[in-house]
């Protein structure tokens, strides 16, 4: 069993959610890859497929995740487990920017 301990510290000072791309890779180790994804109002990332199980955590705004079976709305502080090799669409349906952290678990 591996224990994943993450402490997320952030301040509104000097932070910006403006980005021309969907996100950036923050941390990569032998076991995980952590990325922050940014969404402008109405922006949708369709057909996201991750190779390994992943944890998605909303850190600002609200997003909607849609896969073949269901649609889930998430707000700040909520999380969603992404099954390996499943296809998801992630969208920001609000009028404010949204940010999520995506933690990809690597195979050993």
PyMOL commands that place a pseudoatom at each C-alpha (Angstrom):
pseudoatom trace, name=CA, resn=UNK, resi=1, chain=A, elem=C, hetatm=0, pos=[0.000, 0.000, 0.000]
pseudoatom trace, name=CA, resn=UNK, resi=2, chain=A, elem=C, hetatm=0, pos=[1.259, 3.476, -0.899]
pseudoatom trace, name=CA, resn=UNK, resi=3, chain=A, elem=C, hetatm=0, pos=[0.111, 6.516, 1.043]
pseudoatom trace, name=CA, resn=UNK, resi=4, chain=A, elem=C, hetatm=0, pos=[-0.231, 9.696, -0.965]
pseudoatom trace, name=CA, resn=UNK, resi=5, chain=A, elem=C, hetatm=0, pos=[0.097, 12.785, 1.221]
pseudoatom trace, name=CA, resn=UNK, resi=6, chain=A, elem=C, hetatm=0, pos=[-0.476, 16.147, -0.406]
pseudoatom trace, name=CA, resn=UNK, resi=7, chain=A, elem=C, hetatm=0, pos=[-0.665, 19.569, 1.192]
pseudoatom trace, name=CA, resn=UNK, resi=8, chain=A, elem=C, hetatm=0, pos=[-2.002, 22.268, -1.089]
pseudoatom trace, name=CA, resn=UNK, resi=9, chain=A, elem=C, hetatm=0, pos=[-0.979, 25.768, -0.053]
pseudoatom trace, name=CA, resn=UNK, resi=10, chain=A, elem=C, hetatm=0, pos=[-1.991, 28.730, -2.121]
pseudoatom trace, name=CA, resn=UNK, resi=11, chain=A, elem=C, hetatm=0, pos=[-2.588, 32.418, -1.848]
pseudoatom trace, name=CA, resn=UNK, resi=12, chain=A, elem=C, hetatm=0, pos=[-4.471, 34.760, -4.129]
pseudoatom trace, name=CA, resn=UNK, resi=13, chain=A, elem=C, hetatm=0, pos=[-1.468, 37.103, -4.148]
pseudoatom trace, name=CA, resn=UNK, resi=14, chain=A, elem=C, hetatm=0, pos=[0.328, 36.897, -7.455]
pseudoatom trace, name=CA, resn=UNK, resi=15, chain=A, elem=C, hetatm=0, pos=[-1.755, 33.983, -8.731]
pseudoatom trace, name=CA, resn=UNK, resi=16, chain=A, elem=C, hetatm=0, pos=[-3.353, 34.069, -12.111]
pseudoatom trace, name=CA, resn=UNK, resi=17, chain=A, elem=C, hetatm=0, pos=[-5.596, 31.565, -13.803]
pseudoatom trace, name=CA, resn=UNK, resi=18, chain=A, elem=C, hetatm=0, pos=[-5.062, 33.083, -17.215]
pseudoatom trace, name=CA, resn=UNK, resi=19, chain=A, elem=C, hetatm=0, pos=[-3.413, 30.653, -19.580]
pseudoatom trace, name=CA, resn=UNK, resi=20, chain=A, elem=C, hetatm=0, pos=[-3.463, 29.981, -23.309]
pseudoatom trace, name=CA, resn=UNK, resi=21, chain=A, elem=C, hetatm=0, pos=[-3.029, 26.261, -22.681]
pseudoatom trace, name=CA, resn=UNK, resi=22, chain=A, elem=C, hetatm=0, pos=[-5.015, 23.911, -20.492]
pseudoatom trace, name=CA, resn=UNK, resi=23, chain=A, elem=C, hetatm=0, pos=[-2.334, 23.618, -17.837]
pseudoatom trace, name=CA, resn=UNK, resi=24, chain=A, elem=C, hetatm=0, pos=[1.164, 22.864, -16.742]
pseudoatom trace, name=CA, resn=UNK, resi=25, chain=A, elem=C, hetatm=0, pos=[3.004, 20.008, -15.120]
pseudoatom trace, name=CA, resn=UNK, resi=26, chain=A, elem=C, hetatm=0, pos=[4.002, 20.898, -11.583]
pseudoatom trace, name=CA, resn=UNK, resi=27, chain=A, elem=C, hetatm=0, pos=[5.619, 17.779, -10.110]
pseudoatom trace, name=CA, resn=UNK, resi=28, chain=A, elem=C, hetatm=0, pos=[6.804, 14.482, -11.525]
pseudoatom trace, name=CA, resn=UNK, resi=29, chain=A, elem=C, hetatm=0, pos=[8.256, 11.665, -9.460]
pseudoatom trace, name=CA, resn=UNK, resi=30, chain=A, elem=C, hetatm=0, pos=[8.631, 7.916, -9.886]
pseudoatom trace, name=CA, resn=UNK, resi=31, chain=A, elem=C, hetatm=0, pos=[5.088, 7.377, -8.558]
pseudoatom trace, name=CA, resn=UNK, resi=32, chain=A, elem=C, hetatm=0, pos=[2.994, 10.415, -9.564]
pseudoatom trace, name=CA, resn=UNK, resi=33, chain=A, elem=C, hetatm=0, pos=[2.606, 13.306, -11.983]
pseudoatom trace, name=CA, resn=UNK, resi=34, chain=A, elem=C, hetatm=0, pos=[0.782, 16.379, -10.669]
pseudoatom trace, name=CA, resn=UNK, resi=35, chain=A, elem=C, hetatm=0, pos=[-0.605, 18.931, -13.125]
pseudoatom trace, name=CA, resn=UNK, resi=36, chain=A, elem=C, hetatm=0, pos=[-2.713, 22.055, -12.709]
pseudoatom trace, name=CA, resn=UNK, resi=37, chain=A, elem=C, hetatm=0, pos=[-5.347, 22.592, -15.386]
pseudoatom trace, name=CA, resn=UNK, resi=38, chain=A, elem=C, hetatm=0, pos=[-6.950, 25.987, -16.009]
pseudoatom trace, name=CA, resn=UNK, resi=39, chain=A, elem=C, hetatm=0, pos=[-10.378, 26.539, -17.534]
pseudoatom trace, name=CA, resn=UNK, resi=40, chain=A, elem=C, hetatm=0, pos=[-11.792, 29.828, -18.768]
pseudoatom trace, name=CA, resn=UNK, resi=41, chain=A, elem=C, hetatm=0, pos=[-15.579, 30.288, -18.627]
pseudoatom trace, name=CA, resn=UNK, resi=42, chain=A, elem=C, hetatm=0, pos=[-17.250, 27.897, -21.072]
pseudoatom trace, name=CA, resn=UNK, resi=43, chain=A, elem=C, hetatm=0, pos=[-13.992, 26.107, -21.914]
pseudoatom trace, name=CA, resn=UNK, resi=44, chain=A, elem=C, hetatm=0, pos=[-14.187, 22.330, -22.404]
pseudoatom trace, name=CA, resn=UNK, resi=45, chain=A, elem=C, hetatm=0, pos=[-11.395, 19.757, -22.540]
pseudoatom trace, name=CA, resn=UNK, resi=46, chain=A, elem=C, hetatm=0, pos=[-12.910, 16.862, -24.453]
pseudoatom trace, name=CA, resn=UNK, resi=47, chain=A, elem=C, hetatm=0, pos=[-11.790, 13.274, -24.784]
pseudoatom trace, name=CA, resn=UNK, resi=48, chain=A, elem=C, hetatm=0, pos=[-9.253, 13.316, -21.938]
pseudoatom trace, name=CA, resn=UNK, resi=49, chain=A, elem=C, hetatm=0, pos=[-7.869, 9.806, -21.543]
pseudoatom trace, name=CA, resn=UNK, resi=50, chain=A, elem=C, hetatm=0, pos=[-5.356, 8.981, -18.794]
pseudoatom trace, name=CA, resn=UNK, resi=51, chain=A, elem=C, hetatm=0, pos=[-3.307, 5.788, -18.873]
pseudoatom trace, name=CA, resn=UNK, resi=52, chain=A, elem=C, hetatm=0, pos=[-3.228, 5.321, -15.108]
pseudoatom trace, name=CA, resn=UNK, resi=53, chain=A, elem=C, hetatm=0, pos=[-5.773, 5.899, -12.309]
pseudoatom trace, name=CA, resn=UNK, resi=54, chain=A, elem=C, hetatm=0, pos=[-5.958, 9.584, -11.421]
pseudoatom trace, name=CA, resn=UNK, resi=55, chain=A, elem=C, hetatm=0, pos=[-7.381, 11.879, -8.783]
pseudoatom trace, name=CA, resn=UNK, resi=56, chain=A, elem=C, hetatm=0, pos=[-8.931, 15.162, -9.882]
pseudoatom trace, name=CA, resn=UNK, resi=57, chain=A, elem=C, hetatm=0, pos=[-9.337, 17.911, -7.244]
pseudoatom trace, name=CA, resn=UNK, resi=58, chain=A, elem=C, hetatm=0, pos=[-11.140, 21.240, -7.818]
pseudoatom trace, name=CA, resn=UNK, resi=59, chain=A, elem=C, hetatm=0, pos=[-9.223, 24.170, -6.291]
pseudoatom trace, name=CA, resn=UNK, resi=60, chain=A, elem=C, hetatm=0, pos=[-11.266, 27.066, -7.722]
pseudoatom trace, name=CA, resn=UNK, resi=61, chain=A, elem=C, hetatm=0, pos=[-14.522, 27.498, -9.591]
pseudoatom trace, name=CA, resn=UNK, resi=62, chain=A, elem=C, hetatm=0, pos=[-16.892, 24.719, -10.600]
pseudoatom trace, name=CA, resn=UNK, resi=63, chain=A, elem=C, hetatm=0, pos=[-16.473, 22.088, -13.290]
pseudoatom trace, name=CA, resn=UNK, resi=64, chain=A, elem=C, hetatm=0, pos=[-18.524, 19.359, -14.894]
pseudoatom trace, name=CA, resn=UNK, resi=65, chain=A, elem=C, hetatm=0, pos=[-17.071, 15.949, -15.761]
pseudoatom trace, name=CA, resn=UNK, resi=66, chain=A, elem=C, hetatm=0, pos=[-18.833, 13.810, -18.321]
pseudoatom trace, name=CA, resn=UNK, resi=67, chain=A, elem=C, hetatm=0, pos=[-18.003, 10.244, -19.321]
pseudoatom trace, name=CA, resn=UNK, resi=68, chain=A, elem=C, hetatm=0, pos=[-19.892, 7.497, -21.120]
pseudoatom trace, name=CA, resn=UNK, resi=69, chain=A, elem=C, hetatm=0, pos=[-21.953, 6.624, -18.036]
pseudoatom trace, name=CA, resn=UNK, resi=70, chain=A, elem=C, hetatm=0, pos=[-22.637, 9.862, -16.128]
pseudoatom trace, name=CA, resn=UNK, resi=71, chain=A, elem=C, hetatm=0, pos=[-22.162, 13.573, -15.659]
pseudoatom trace, name=CA, resn=UNK, resi=72, chain=A, elem=C, hetatm=0, pos=[-20.911, 15.007, -12.340]
pseudoatom trace, name=CA, resn=UNK, resi=73, chain=A, elem=C, hetatm=0, pos=[-20.685, 18.641, -11.196]
pseudoatom trace, name=CA, resn=UNK, resi=74, chain=A, elem=C, hetatm=0, pos=[-17.855, 19.459, -8.787]
pseudoatom trace, name=CA, resn=UNK, resi=75, chain=A, elem=C, hetatm=0, pos=[-17.123, 22.583, -6.744]
pseudoatom trace, name=CA, resn=UNK, resi=76, chain=A, elem=C, hetatm=0, pos=[-14.114, 23.783, -4.748]
pseudoatom trace, name=CA, resn=UNK, resi=77, chain=A, elem=C, hetatm=0, pos=[-12.659, 21.117, -2.447]
pseudoatom trace, name=CA, resn=UNK, resi=78, chain=A, elem=C, hetatm=0, pos=[-14.367, 18.160, -4.089]
pseudoatom trace, name=CA, resn=UNK, resi=79, chain=A, elem=C, hetatm=0, pos=[-12.577, 15.343, -5.867]
pseudoatom trace, name=CA, resn=UNK, resi=80, chain=A, elem=C, hetatm=0, pos=[-13.252, 12.721, -8.517]
pseudoatom trace, name=CA, resn=UNK, resi=81, chain=A, elem=C, hetatm=0, pos=[-11.469, 9.417, -9.218]
pseudoatom trace, name=CA, resn=UNK, resi=82, chain=A, elem=C, hetatm=0, pos=[-10.688, 8.911, -12.899]
pseudoatom trace, name=CA, resn=UNK, resi=83, chain=A, elem=C, hetatm=0, pos=[-10.507, 5.280, -13.948]
pseudoatom trace, name=CA, resn=UNK, resi=84, chain=A, elem=C, hetatm=0, pos=[-7.474, 4.314, -16.057]
pseudoatom trace, name=CA, resn=UNK, resi=85, chain=A, elem=C, hetatm=0, pos=[-8.047, 4.386, -19.823]
pseudoatom trace, name=CA, resn=UNK, resi=86, chain=A, elem=C, hetatm=0, pos=[-11.514, 5.923, -19.473]
pseudoatom trace, name=CA, resn=UNK, resi=87, chain=A, elem=C, hetatm=0, pos=[-12.490, 8.903, -21.620]
pseudoatom trace, name=CA, resn=UNK, resi=88, chain=A, elem=C, hetatm=0, pos=[-13.686, 12.053, -19.835]
pseudoatom trace, name=CA, resn=UNK, resi=89, chain=A, elem=C, hetatm=0, pos=[-14.770, 15.529, -20.914]
pseudoatom trace, name=CA, resn=UNK, resi=90, chain=A, elem=C, hetatm=0, pos=[-14.109, 18.305, -18.404]
pseudoatom trace, name=CA, resn=UNK, resi=91, chain=A, elem=C, hetatm=0, pos=[-15.819, 21.662, -18.778]
pseudoatom trace, name=CA, resn=UNK, resi=92, chain=A, elem=C, hetatm=0, pos=[-16.224, 24.937, -16.979]
pseudoatom trace, name=CA, resn=UNK, resi=93, chain=A, elem=C, hetatm=0, pos=[-19.930, 25.768, -17.238]
pseudoatom trace, name=CA, resn=UNK, resi=94, chain=A, elem=C, hetatm=0, pos=[-19.662, 28.921, -15.070]
pseudoatom trace, name=CA, resn=UNK, resi=95, chain=A, elem=C, hetatm=0, pos=[-18.873, 32.546, -15.803]
pseudoatom trace, name=CA, resn=UNK, resi=96, chain=A, elem=C, hetatm=0, pos=[-15.697, 32.462, -13.667]
pseudoatom trace, name=CA, resn=UNK, resi=97, chain=A, elem=C, hetatm=0, pos=[-12.336, 30.773, -14.218]
pseudoatom trace, name=CA, resn=UNK, resi=98, chain=A, elem=C, hetatm=0, pos=[-11.752, 27.321, -12.723]
pseudoatom trace, name=CA, resn=UNK, resi=99, chain=A, elem=C, hetatm=0, pos=[-8.626, 25.371, -11.722]
pseudoatom trace, name=CA, resn=UNK, resi=100, chain=A, elem=C, hetatm=0, pos=[-8.165, 21.691, -11.012]
pseudoatom trace, name=CA, resn=UNK, resi=101, chain=A, elem=C, hetatm=0, pos=[-5.264, 19.551, -9.857]
pseudoatom trace, name=CA, resn=UNK, resi=102, chain=A, elem=C, hetatm=0, pos=[-4.842, 16.253, -11.699]
pseudoatom trace, name=CA, resn=UNK, resi=103, chain=A, elem=C, hetatm=0, pos=[-2.755, 13.614, -9.907]
pseudoatom trace, name=CA, resn=UNK, resi=104, chain=A, elem=C, hetatm=0, pos=[-1.786, 10.723, -12.203]
pseudoatom trace, name=CA, resn=UNK, resi=105, chain=A, elem=C, hetatm=0, pos=[-0.604, 7.542, -10.443]
pseudoatom trace, name=CA, resn=UNK, resi=106, chain=A, elem=C, hetatm=0, pos=[2.214, 5.785, -12.305]
pseudoatom trace, name=CA, resn=UNK, resi=107, chain=A, elem=C, hetatm=0, pos=[2.663, 2.027, -12.575]
pseudoatom trace, name=CA, resn=UNK, resi=108, chain=A, elem=C, hetatm=0, pos=[5.506, 0.664, -10.452]
for i in range(1, 108): cmd.bond("trace and resi %d" % i, "trace and resi %d" % (i + 1))
show_as sticks, trace
zoom trace
